[in-house]
Amino acid sequence: MEKKITGGCHCGQFRYETTSELIAPHYCHCADCRKLYGAVGAGFVVVEEQTTISGEVSVYESEGDSGNRKQHLFCGVCGTPIGERVDAYPGTIVFTPGTLDEPTAFVPEAHFWVSRKAPWTRLDDGLTQLETQPEG
């Protein structure tokens, strides 16, 4: 039996559902993530694009620190940051773990872009620390 993972925004207008495995659960510490998510970094889980999405979504496009073109997804009603689509990773969508209905589904494995973290950020949780992000 496939495990269904669900999530959505704060106001409930945006929802998603997937049976995809959560791929590469990680925290990103690049300057873009600090600005876009208003935090020391952002957590992400990657899923396959076959995810069902419903509701209003707003899109902000940019070229990230890494040079990757991205579409940042936000709820069009309450503004919750939902995640992003990254051109370098076609066929996937990236969600922020705070939008998961069951937060224990997010088990982070690594920190990406440690070379660009804010100088006051301490990373002492024992997770793998990568200077950039993995290829592919």
N, C-alpha and C positions, 0 to 999 in steps of 0.2 A: 504494500500500500504506500503510495506516494505521500510524503509529508507536505502539507500545504502551509506556506508562509504568507502571512498577510500583514498589511500595514497601511498607514495613511497619515494625513496631516492633522493638525490640531483641531480644526473645525469639522472634520469629517467629510468635506466636499471632495477630497481627492483620496482614492483608495487604490491599492494594488494587491495582487495575489499571484503567487508563483509556486511552482513545484520544483523549480530549479534549485540545485545545490547552492549554498552561499559560498562564493568563490573569493579567495583572498581577503578575508576580513582583516582590516587594518586601520591604523590612524595615519593621516597625512599631516605633515607639519610645514608645507610650503606656504609662502606668503599669500597666495591666492586663497587657500582654504581658511587661513586666519581671517582674512577680510570678508570673504563670502559667508562664513558661518559665525563670525563674531566670537571666536574662541581661540584657544591655544593651538588648535588644529581641528581636524574633523575625522570622524570615524566613517568608514565606508564598507559596504558589502557589495560584491559584484554578482549579478545574476544574468542568466540568459535572457535575451530579448523577448522570448515567448511569454513573458509576464503579461497578465491582464491588468490594464490600467483603466480607471474610470474617474471622471470628474474633470474639473477645470485646472489647467496647468499653465503657468507662465514660464517663458523661456528667456534666458539671458545668455547670449553667446560671447565667448571670449577665447583667446589663445592663452593657455596656462603657462605657468613658470617653466614647465617641461617642453614647451613648444607645441603641445597637443591642442588641437581645436576642441572646444567643449561646448556643450549645451547644458547650462545649469537649470534645473527644474525646481520651480517653486509653486506652491498652491496659489492659484489665482485669486483666492478669496482671503485667506488668513496670512499668506506669505511664508508658511512653513517651508524651509529648505528641504526638498524631497531627495535630491541627488543630482546625477548628471549622466549624460551620454558623452563618451570620449571617442573622437574619430579614430584614434590609434587602436581602439578595442571594439571593432564592429561586431554586431550581434549580441552586445551586452548592454546592460543598463546598471548604473551604480546608485544604490540607495544609502541614505544616512541611517544608521542603526537606531537612532532615536525615533524613527517613524515606524519601527516594527511593533506590531501588537504584542508580541511575546519577546521582550528584550533579552531573554536568556538565549535566544537564537544567535545572537552576536557574541562570538568568542574570538576576540582579536588575536592575530598571530604575529603582527609586526608593526613597526613604525616606519613609514616611508618619508623620504625627504628630510631626514634628520640633519643633513647639512644646511638646511634652511630654517630650522626651528628657531623660535624666539630665544634669545639668550637666557631668559628667566625660566624657560621650560625645563623641568626635571623629568627624566625618563628612567625610573628605577623599578619598573614593573617586571623586569626579566624577559620581556619580549624581544625578538630579533629587531635590531636597528639597522636600517638600510640608508646609506647616504643619499640615494636617489630613489627610483622606483624600479621594480623588476621589469625586464623586457617581456613582451608578449603577455 
